[in-house]
Amino acid sequence: MSASGGTKAIVAALAANVAIAVSKFVAFAFSGSSSMLAEGVHSLADSGNQGLLLLGGKKAQREATPQHPFGYGRERYIYAFLVSIVLFSVGGMFALYEGYEKIRHPHEIEAWYWPVGVLVFAIVAEAFSFRTAIKESNSLRGKQSWKEFVRHAKAPELPVVLLEDFGALVGLVLALGGVGLALITGNGVWDGIGTACIGVLLILIALVLAAETKSLLLGEAAGATEVKKIEKALVDGDTVTAIIHMRTLHLGPEELLVAAKIAVQHDDTAAEVAAAIDAAEARVRDAVPIARVIYLEPDILRHA
């Protein structure tokens, strides 16, 4: 996976989530807190999700075949979509069910220091993972807001890790609040309410991820900045006088298809047209290196 895939952020999140999941399950075993169980399953699901992202990045590097002539770049989108499904089903729905059961059959939290201590440790570990994801994202985000970055990023890994880590931190605060209120009031219902809130949070994040990765799977065009660079590179005013129409499509996060009908001089020879196309392709690749598949059709511009 390339640097834009955020491998460092994924590995940091994976290491943090494995350690956190183990500690949460230990805390649940000693305290019986449903919030800790829900959070443990959440961290376990997140660990699996990071594994899916790494696997998708590995599979996307396969060479193109006759059956898949444009390569396997979209594997990364598929595995990111699977992450949203896992987060919804394993994380969100389980937490909702566990919260419902705890509200129906509440019981006091035992050995309170286990869940409280583990939650504080988990917040520190998740904060470190979140900081790494933010640092990796800032190098690509530019002047975009965080909302725009998540919405328009072509590499799905960093938005996925950002949303997961953000959800994990908010979920930990909810779990700490539920456990704290249950300890203060002596009523285990608060633990169940905190667990249900975690479930709602995870489902909302999963729906956002599913919507964004669905758009990538359907096929997105190049960003506005890349489109302008391509248009400027295609037209040299001499051999290529105008763009009649153009389409772009991301074959993967770092691979762009460009198809355009370009206007050439009406009296150019076949050799001159071929040279003009070769030169235009070279200019486009210099301007936008990820434009690896380029199809140009020469035509005569008819203003009517």
Secondary structure as UniProt FT lines:
FT   HELIX           3..5
FT   HELIX           7..31
FT   HELIX           34..59
FT   TURN            60..61
FT   TURN            69..70
FT   TURN            73..74
FT   HELIX           75..86
FT   HELIX           87..93
FT   HELIX           94..104
FT   HELIX           113..141
FT   TURN            142..143
FT   HELIX           146..152
FT   HELIX           157..185
FT   HELIX           189..218
FT   HELIX           224..234
FT   STRAND          240..252
FT   TURN            253..254
FT   STRAND          255..264
FT   TURN            266..267
FT   HELIX           270..287
FT   TURN            289..290
FT   STRAND          291..299
//
